[in-house]
Amino acid sequence: MDILIWIGAAISAAGLVGILWCIVAVARARRAGLEDEALRLRLQKAVTLNLAALMVSMLGLMLVVLGIVLA
């Protein structure tokens, strides 16, 4: 079950990269000095991507735990 642990770790790392990308995107949007509506649209997209990245990371961690339990 070692392969399951490594696959889960890779998926979790991909989710973490997505979360970090969302942080950078929101910081750039705030520094851009946009109007309220434009900033709101960018933040809505970032929230959607952030939730997707959190879900991917969670699934990866579930695979890691499953691999540990089955080992």
Secondary structure, 3 states (H helix, E strand, C coil): CHHHHHHHHHHHHHHHHHHHHHHHHHHHHHHCCCCHHHHHHHHHHHHHHHHHHHHHHHHHHHHHHHHHHHC
